[in-house]
Amino acid sequence: MARALATQPRVILLDEVLAGLNPSEIQQALELIEKIRSQFQITLFWIEHVMGAIMKASDRVIVLDQGQKIKEGKPKDVVSDPRVIEAYLGEENA
């Protein structure tokens, strides 16, 4: 990430950066990511499966299910959408 920041980008792609981290490390990573966003005013395009972290750290979320966009918007709106719940938790929980 430091190398990418050295090039003064406007956008950075993060791909599963929280994978394998414990809760303490996830919190530290979220703090670093927020600092990067605010200090450098960089847009982050972030692919992640740690939904709690995404919901805390994102202004806007796009949810894909089998390559198809099923919802886009503010995290609180996305997480309550029945299609998102069905895609991630199964039909019986939708």
RAMO-V502434 format. One record per residue. N is the residue number from 1. PHI is phi as a letter, one per 40 degrees, with the letter a starting at -180 (* if undefined). BURIAL is # if it has 24 or more other C-alpha atoms within 12 Angstrom, else .. Layout:
# RAMO-V502434
n->N phi->PHI burial->BURIAL
n->N phi->PHI burial->BURIAL
This chain:
# RAMO-V502434
n->1 phi->* burial->.
n->2 phi->c burial->.
n->3 phi->c burial->.
n->4 phi->c burial->.
n->5 phi->c burial->.
n->6 phi->c burial->.
n->7 phi->c burial->.
n->8 phi->f burial->.
n->9 phi->c burial->.
n->10 phi->c burial->.
n->11 phi->b burial->.
n->12 phi->b burial->#
n->13 phi->c burial->.
n->14 phi->b burial->.
n->15 phi->b burial->.
n->16 phi->f burial->.
n->17 phi->c burial->#
n->18 phi->c burial->#
n->19 phi->d burial->.
n->20 phi->g burial->.
n->21 phi->c burial->.
n->22 phi->c burial->.
n->23 phi->d burial->.
n->24 phi->c burial->.
n->25 phi->c burial->.
n->26 phi->c burial->#
n->27 phi->c burial->.
n->28 phi->c burial->.
n->29 phi->c burial->#
n->30 phi->c burial->#
n->31 phi->c burial->.
n->32 phi->c burial->.
n->33 phi->c burial->#
n->34 phi->c burial->.
n->35 phi->c burial->.
n->36 phi->c burial->#
n->37 phi->d burial->.
n->38 phi->c burial->.
n->39 phi->c burial->.
n->40 phi->b burial->.
n->41 phi->f burial->.
n->42 phi->b burial->.
n->43 phi->c burial->.
n->44 phi->b burial->#
n->45 phi->b burial->.
n->46 phi->b burial->#
n->47 phi->c burial->.
n->48 phi->a burial->#
n->49 phi->b burial->.
n->50 phi->c burial->#
n->51 phi->c burial->#
n->52 phi->d burial->.
n->53 phi->c burial->#
n->54 phi->c burial->#
n->55 phi->c burial->#
n->56 phi->c burial->.
n->57 phi->c burial->#
n->58 phi->b burial->#
n->59 phi->c burial->.
n->60 phi->a burial->.
n->61 phi->b burial->#
n->62 phi->b burial->#
n->63 phi->b burial->#
n->64 phi->b burial->.
n->65 phi->b burial->.
n->66 phi->f burial->.
n->67 phi->g burial->.
n->68 phi->b burial->.
n->69 phi->c burial->.
n->70 phi->b burial->.
n->71 phi->a burial->#
n->72 phi->a burial->.
n->73 phi->i burial->.
n->74 phi->c burial->.
n->75 phi->d burial->#
n->76 phi->c burial->.
n->77 phi->c burial->.
n->78 phi->c burial->#
n->79 phi->c burial->#
n->80 phi->c burial->.
n->81 phi->c burial->.
n->82 phi->d burial->.
n->83 phi->c burial->#
n->84 phi->c burial->#
n->85 phi->c burial->.
n->86 phi->c burial->.
n->87 phi->c burial->#
n->88 phi->c burial->#
n->89 phi->b burial->.
n->90 phi->g burial->.
n->91 phi->c burial->.
n->92 phi->c burial->.
n->93 phi->b burial->.
n->94 phi->c burial->.
